[in-house]
């Protein structure tokens, strides 16, 4: 009989796989210039490559979420890794624009399977008191993997070709897909003292239940507004520094890349561990971490966008990015903690679907249209702090709702003799 992985090794392996997940995804920006030149792509076609990935990613996530709540998850995870790795390798062999789009959709489909299912498996491995720290460590792989994807992709492309960058980035996944298969996965609900056999298998109609859970919807709608802003900053940040403050294009890109990597790594860890400590003293600690960190980032974002001095703008941008990474762990903990145990993968899937469909899929385009309309990039990007105001308001409303629910439960508790 196969041996079950300990919580430590489950987290270690899934975090390592998540690093490769983001490494594969972020090879593309590093090699986009030579890729465009060889395949003769214009600006619109270059942007559509990222859209193709996103379509495969968020459209298929609800399906994988439901499967993750019904089937053996290690096989779905292995399948996802295999599919995104094959898609990454095939990208290096693309001979036409149409082939390139198809392969990036394939990468998105594979990553959708992994991203929706892995957090639930971690939640079932760690008790509530340790869960947020575990998820924080898991999501630290996001900025680290993104930075490695840019560095490794650019280095291989410089010494060989952009095609080799995709091939070498994708090949390890063909073996890594097998790493979980020899082991028995933990049962759903085991860390919460609930038997998997006692939980009903969700049906497609059960996905609609998630939209009737007020706390879950406040988390996800706030996350959507937050992702709208973060996606806009990620797309337009380097261009903003170049256009408004005349920072050379290469320097602007390097500065923003370093900021994202450093702020992502440090901010995710600090926010996650601090939120865990706060939650132990205050039952609304996670929600307050989300709302207050975003609220604090708003004036810094405004400073970055409105300052006339280059140094002030760059400092404001760096500090705002740090604060905006603080919610990374707690927001995912709340997504999983505000739904029934048998709908965790589905909850993550619906979240992924909504934050991309209504969030960062549109924010770069909206800022671009506003720039065209007003002829002023600083003015156009002000829509991003507005989205942060919405996110902070929704997350603080969640903290208030949790406090009211806790007060109501305490009022209903029988008095001690």
C-alpha positions as CSV (number, residue, x, y, z in Angstrom):
1,X,0.0,0.0,0.0
2,X,1.3,3.5,-0.9
3,X,2.5,5.7,1.9
4,X,0.9,9.1,2.6
5,X,3.1,12.1,2.4
6,X,3.6,14.2,5.6
7,X,2.2,17.7,5.6
8,X,5.8,19.1,5.3
9,X,6.6,17.0,2.2
10,X,3.2,17.7,0.7
11,X,3.9,21.5,1.0
12,X,7.5,21.2,-0.1
13,X,6.6,19.3,-3.3
14,X,3.6,21.4,-4.2
15,X,5.6,24.6,-3.6
16,X,8.4,23.4,-5.8
17,X,5.9,22.5,-8.5
18,X,4.3,25.9,-8.2
19,X,7.6,27.5,-8.8
20,X,7.9,25.6,-12.1
21,X,4.3,26.6,-12.8
22,X,5.2,30.3,-12.8
23,X,8.7,29.8,-14.3
24,X,7.1,28.3,-17.4
25,X,4.5,31.0,-17.6
26,X,7.0,33.9,-17.4
27,X,9.5,32.7,-20.0
28,X,7.3,34.3,-22.7
29,X,7.8,38.0,-21.6
30,X,11.6,37.4,-21.5
31,X,11.8,36.2,-25.1
32,X,9.0,38.2,-26.7
33,X,11.2,40.5,-28.7
34,X,13.1,37.8,-30.7
35,X,9.9,35.7,-30.9
36,X,8.0,38.7,-32.5
37,X,10.8,39.3,-34.9
38,X,11.0,35.7,-36.2
39,X,7.2,35.2,-36.5
40,X,6.6,38.7,-37.7
41,X,4.0,39.6,-35.1
42,X,2.6,43.1,-34.6
43,X,1.7,44.6,-31.2
44,X,-1.9,43.4,-31.2
45,X,-0.8,39.8,-32.0
46,X,1.9,39.9,-29.3
47,X,-0.7,41.0,-26.7
48,X,-3.1,38.2,-27.8
49,X,-0.5,35.6,-26.9
50,X,-1.0,36.4,-23.2
51,X,-4.8,36.5,-23.8
52,X,-4.7,33.0,-25.3
53,X,-3.0,31.7,-22.1
54,X,-5.6,33.4,-20.0
55,X,-8.5,32.0,-22.0
56,X,-7.2,28.4,-21.4
57,X,-6.5,29.2,-17.8
58,X,-9.7,30.8,-16.4
59,X,-12.3,29.3,-18.7
60,X,-11.4,25.7,-17.8
61,X,-10.8,26.4,-14.1
62,X,-14.5,25.7,-13.0
63,X,-14.4,22.3,-14.6
64,X,-11.1,21.4,-12.8
65,X,-12.5,22.8,-9.6
66,X,-15.5,20.4,-9.7
67,X,-13.3,17.5,-10.7
68,X,-10.9,18.3,-7.8
69,X,-13.8,18.0,-5.3
70,X,-14.8,14.7,-6.7
71,X,-11.8,12.8,-8.0
72,X,-8.3,11.7,-6.8
73,X,-6.4,14.9,-6.9
74,X,-2.9,13.6,-7.4
75,X,-3.8,12.4,-10.9
76,X,-5.4,15.7,-11.8
77,X,-2.3,17.6,-10.6
78,X,0.0,15.2,-12.5
79,X,-2.2,15.6,-15.6
80,X,-2.0,19.4,-15.3
81,X,1.8,19.5,-14.9
82,X,2.1,17.2,-18.0
83,X,-0.2,19.3,-20.1
84,X,1.4,22.7,-19.3
85,X,4.9,21.2,-19.8
86,X,4.0,19.7,-23.2
87,X,2.4,23.1,-24.1
88,X,5.6,24.9,-23.0
89,X,7.9,22.6,-25.0
90,X,5.6,22.8,-28.1
91,X,5.7,26.6,-27.9
92,X,9.4,26.3,-28.8
93,X,8.4,24.5,-32.0
94,X,5.7,26.9,-33.1
95,X,6.0,27.8,-36.8
96,X,3.0,30.1,-37.1
97,X,1.0,32.6,-35.0
98,X,-1.9,30.2,-34.9
99,X,0.2,27.3,-33.6
100,X,1.6,29.7,-31.0
101,X,-1.8,30.6,-29.7
102,X,-2.9,27.0,-29.6
103,X,0.1,26.0,-27.5
104,X,-0.3,28.9,-25.1
105,X,-4.0,27.9,-24.5
106,X,-2.6,24.4,-23.7
107,X,-0.3,25.8,-21.1
108,X,-3.2,27.7,-19.6
109,X,-5.3,24.6,-19.4
110,X,-2.6,22.6,-17.6
111,X,-2.0,25.4,-15.1
112,X,-5.7,25.8,-14.4
113,X,-5.8,22.2,-13.2
114,X,-2.8,22.7,-10.9
115,X,-3.8,26.1,-9.5
116,X,-7.4,25.1,-8.6
117,X,-6.6,21.8,-6.9
118,X,-3.2,22.2,-5.1
119,X,-4.4,24.8,-2.4
120,X,-7.2,22.5,-1.3
121,X,-4.8,19.6,-0.9
122,X,-2.6,21.8,1.3
123,X,-5.6,22.9,3.3
124,X,-6.5,19.3,4.0
125,X,-2.9,18.7,5.2
126,X,-2.6,21.5,7.8
127,X,-4.9,22.4,10.7
128,X,-6.5,25.8,10.7
129,X,-3.9,27.4,12.9
130,X,-1.1,26.5,10.6
131,X,-2.9,26.6,7.3
132,X,-2.3,30.3,6.3
133,X,1.4,30.0,6.9
134,X,1.5,26.9,4.7
135,X,-0.5,28.6,1.9
136,X,1.8,31.7,2.3
137,X,4.9,29.5,1.6
138,X,3.1,27.9,-1.3
139,X,2.4,31.3,-2.9
140,X,5.9,32.6,-2.4
141,X,6.7,30.5,-5.4
142,X,4.7,33.0,-7.5
143,X,7.2,35.9,-7.5
144,X,10.2,33.7,-7.3
145,X,9.1,31.5,-10.3
146,X,8.1,34.6,-12.3
147,X,11.6,36.1,-11.7
148,X,13.4,32.9,-12.6
149,X,11.3,32.6,-15.7
150,X,12.4,36.0,-16.9
151,X,16.0,35.4,-16.0
152,X,16.4,31.8,-17.3
153,X,14.3,32.6,-20.4
154,X,16.3,35.6,-21.3
155,X,19.7,33.9,-20.6
156,X,18.9,30.9,-22.7
157,X,17.5,33.0,-25.5
158,X,20.6,35.2,-25.5
159,X,23.0,32.3,-25.7
160,X,20.9,30.0,-28.0
161,X,17.4,30.9,-29.3
162,X,14.0,31.8,-27.9
163,X,12.9,28.3,-28.9
164,X,15.5,26.7,-26.7
165,X,14.2,28.7,-23.8
166,X,10.7,27.2,-24.0
167,X,12.1,23.6,-24.6
168,X,14.4,23.7,-21.6
169,X,11.8,25.3,-19.4
170,X,9.2,22.7,-20.2
171,X,11.2,19.5,-20.2
172,X,11.6,19.2,-16.3
173,X,7.8,19.1,-16.0
174,X,7.6,15.9,-18.0
175,X,9.4,14.2,-15.1
176,X,8.0,16.3,-12.3
177,X,4.5,15.2,-13.3
178,X,5.3,11.8,-11.8
179,X,6.5,13.0,-8.4
180,X,3.2,12.7,-6.5
181,X,1.9,9.5,-8.1
182,X,3.7,6.9,-5.8
183,X,2.1,8.4,-2.7
184,X,-1.3,8.3,-1.2
185,X,-2.9,11.7,-0.9
186,X,-4.5,12.9,2.3
187,X,-8.3,12.6,2.7
188,X,-10.5,15.7,2.3
189,X,-11.2,17.4,5.6
190,X,-8.7,15.3,7.6
191,X,-7.0,18.4,9.1
192,X,-10.5,19.6,10.2
193,X,-11.4,16.3,11.8
194,X,-13.9,15.4,9.2
195,X,-14.1,12.1,7.3
196,X,-14.0,12.2,3.5
197,X,-16.6,9.5,3.4
198,X,-19.0,11.7,5.4
199,X,-18.9,14.5,2.8
200,X,-21.1,14.5,-0.2
201,X,-19.6,14.6,-3.7
202,X,-20.5,18.0,-5.2
203,X,-22.5,18.3,-8.4
204,X,-22.3,21.1,-11.0
205,X,-25.3,22.7,-9.5
206,X,-23.4,23.0,-6.2
207,X,-21.2,25.6,-7.8
208,X,-24.1,28.0,-7.6
209,X,-24.2,27.6,-3.8
210,X,-20.9,29.5,-3.7
211,X,-22.5,32.7,-5.0
212,X,-25.0,32.6,-2.1
213,X,-22.2,32.7,0.6
214,X,-21.8,36.4,1.6
215,X,-18.4,36.1,3.1
216,X,-17.0,34.1,0.2
217,X,-18.4,36.6,-2.3
218,X,-16.9,39.6,-0.4
219,X,-13.5,37.9,-0.5
220,X,-13.7,37.1,-4.2
221,X,-15.2,40.5,-5.3
222,X,-12.6,42.3,-3.3
223,X,-10.0,40.0,-4.9
224,X,-11.4,40.9,-8.4
225,X,-11.0,44.6,-7.8
226,X,-7.5,44.0,-6.4
227,X,-6.5,41.9,-9.4
228,X,-7.8,44.5,-11.7
229,X,-5.5,47.1,-10.2
230,X,-2.5,44.7,-9.9
231,X,-2.8,43.6,-13.5
232,X,-2.9,47.2,-14.6
233,X,0.2,48.1,-12.6
234,X,2.0,45.0,-13.9
235,X,1.3,45.8,-17.5
236,X,1.7,49.6,-17.5
237,X,4.3,50.1,-14.8
238,X,7.4,50.0,-16.9
239,X,5.8,52.0,-19.7
240,X,4.6,54.6,-17.2
241,X,8.1,55.2,-16.0
242,X,9.4,55.4,-19.5
243,X,6.7,57.7,-20.9
244,X,6.1,60.0,-17.9
245,X,9.5,60.2,-16.2
246,X,11.7,59.4,-19.2
247,X,13.3,56.4,-17.6
248,X,15.1,54.4,-20.4
249,X,13.0,51.4,-21.4
250,X,15.6,48.8,-20.3
251,X,16.1,50.5,-17.0
252,X,12.3,50.8,-16.4
253,X,11.8,47.1,-17.1
254,X,14.7,46.0,-14.9
255,X,13.5,48.3,-12.0
256,X,10.0,47.0,-12.2
257,X,11.1,43.4,-12.5
258,X,13.3,43.7,-9.3
259,X,10.5,45.5,-7.5
260,X,8.0,42.7,-8.3
261,X,10.4,40.0,-7.3
262,X,11.6,41.6,-4.1
263,X,8.2,43.0,-3.0
264,X,6.5,39.7,-4.0
265,X,8.9,37.6,-2.0
266,X,9.2,39.8,1.1
267,X,5.6,41.1,1.1
268,X,4.0,37.6,0.7
269,X,6.0,36.2,3.6
270,X,5.5,39.2,5.9
271,X,1.8,39.5,5.1
272,X,1.2,35.8,5.6
273,X,3.0,35.3,8.9
274,X,1.8,38.6,10.3
275,X,-1.8,37.7,9.4
276,X,-1.5,34.3,11.1
277,X,-0.3,36.0,14.3
278,X,-3.1,38.6,14.1
279,X,-5.7,36.0,13.5
280,X,-4.8,34.2,16.7
281,X,-5.5,37.3,18.7
282,X,-8.4,38.7,16.6
283,X,-10.8,36.4,14.6
284,X,-11.0,39.0,11.8
285,X,-7.2,39.2,11.5
286,X,-7.1,37.8,7.9
287,X,-9.8,40.1,6.6
288,X,-8.2,43.1,8.3
289,X,-4.8,42.3,6.8
290,X,-6.4,42.4,3.4
291,X,-8.4,45.6,3.8
292,X,-5.8,47.6,5.7
293,X,-2.8,46.7,3.6
294,X,-4.7,47.7,0.4
295,X,-6.0,50.9,2.1
296,X,-2.4,51.8,3.0
297,X,-1.2,51.2,-0.6
298,X,-3.7,53.7,-2.1
299,X,-1.9,57.0,-1.1
300,X,1.4,55.4,-2.2
301,X,-0.1,54.4,-5.5
302,X,-1.4,58.0,-6.0
303,X,2.1,59.3,-5.1
304,X,3.6,57.1,-7.8
305,X,1.2,58.2,-10.4
306,X,1.0,61.9,-9.6
307,X,4.5,62.8,-8.4
308,X,6.5,65.0,-10.7
309,X,9.8,63.8,-9.4
310,X,11.1,60.5,-10.8
311,X,12.6,59.3,-7.5
312,X,9.3,60.0,-5.6
313,X,7.3,58.1,-8.2
314,X,9.6,55.1,-8.2
315,X,9.7,55.0,-4.4
316,X,5.9,55.2,-4.2
317,X,5.5,52.4,-6.8
318,X,7.9,50.1,-4.9
319,X,6.3,50.7,-1.5
320,X,2.8,50.3,-3.0
321,X,3.8,47.0,-4.6
322,X,5.2,45.7,-1.3
323,X,1.9,46.5,0.5
324,X,-0.2,45.0,-2.3
325,X,1.6,41.6,-1.9
326,X,0.8,41.4,1.8
327,X,-2.7,39.8,1.2
328,X,-1.4,37.0,-1.0
329,X,-1.5,34.2,1.6
330,X,-4.5,35.4,3.7
331,X,-6.8,36.0,0.7
332,X,-6.4,32.4,-0.5
333,X,-6.8,31.1,3.1
334,X,-10.1,33.0,3.3
335,X,-11.3,31.7,-0.1
336,X,-10.9,28.1,1.2
337,X,-12.1,28.9,4.8
338,X,-15.4,30.6,3.9
339,X,-16.9,27.6,2.0
340,X,-17.9,24.0,2.9
341,X,-15.1,21.5,3.0
342,X,-16.4,19.6,0.0
343,X,-16.3,22.7,-2.2
344,X,-12.7,23.9,-1.7
345,X,-11.4,23.2,-5.1
346,X,-14.6,24.6,-6.7
347,X,-14.2,27.8,-4.6
348,X,-10.7,28.3,-5.8
349,X,-11.8,27.7,-9.4
350,X,-14.7,30.2,-9.2
351,X,-12.3,32.7,-7.7
352,X,-9.7,32.2,-10.5
353,X,-12.5,32.5,-13.1
354,X,-13.9,35.8,-11.7
355,X,-10.7,37.6,-10.8
356,X,-9.4,37.1,-14.4
357,X,-12.7,37.5,-16.3
358,X,-13.6,40.7,-14.5
359,X,-10.1,41.8,-13.3
360,X,-6.8,41.7,-15.0
361,X,-8.1,40.6,-18.4
362,X,-9.6,44.1,-18.9
363,X,-7.5,46.5,-16.8
364,X,-4.6,46.9,-19.2
365,X,-7.0,47.5,-22.1
366,X,-9.1,50.0,-20.1
367,X,-6.1,52.0,-19.1
368,X,-4.9,52.0,-22.8
369,X,-8.3,53.3,-24.0
370,X,-8.3,56.0,-21.4
371,X,-4.8,57.0,-22.4
372,X,-5.9,57.2,-26.1
373,X,-8.9,59.3,-25.0
374,X,-7.3,61.7,-22.7
375,X,-3.7,61.7,-24.1
376,X,-2.4,61.5,-20.6
377,X,-1.1,58.3,-19.1
378,X,-0.8,59.6,-15.6
379,X,-4.5,60.5,-15.7
380,X,-5.5,57.2,-17.3
381,X,-3.8,55.1,-14.7
382,X,-5.7,56.7,-11.9
383,X,-8.5,54.1,-12.5
384,X,-6.2,51.6,-10.7
385,X,-6.2,53.3,-7.3
386,X,-10.0,53.6,-7.7
387,X,-10.1,49.8,-8.0
388,X,-8.0,49.6,-4.9
389,X,-10.5,51.7,-3.0
390,X,-13.2,49.2,-4.0
391,X,-11.1,46.2,-2.9
392,X,-10.3,47.8,0.5
393,X,-13.9,48.6,1.0
394,X,-15.1,45.1,0.3
395,X,-12.5,43.5,2.4
396,X,-13.1,45.8,5.4
397,X,-16.8,45.0,4.9
398,X,-15.9,41.3,5.2
399,X,-14.0,42.0,8.5
400,X,-17.1,43.9,9.8
401,X,-19.4,41.0,8.7
402,X,-17.2,38.4,10.4
403,X,-17.2,40.5,13.6
404,X,-21.0,40.8,13.6
405,X,-21.3,37.1,13.0
406,X,-19.0,36.4,15.9
407,X,-20.9,38.7,18.2
408,X,-24.2,37.1,17.2
409,X,-22.8,33.6,18.0
410,X,-21.4,34.8,21.4
411,X,-24.9,36.3,22.2
412,X,-26.5,33.0,21.4
413,X,-24.1,31.0,23.6
414,X,-25.7,29.8,26.9
415,X,-24.5,31.8,29.9
416,X,-22.2,29.9,32.3
417,X,-23.7,29.0,35.7
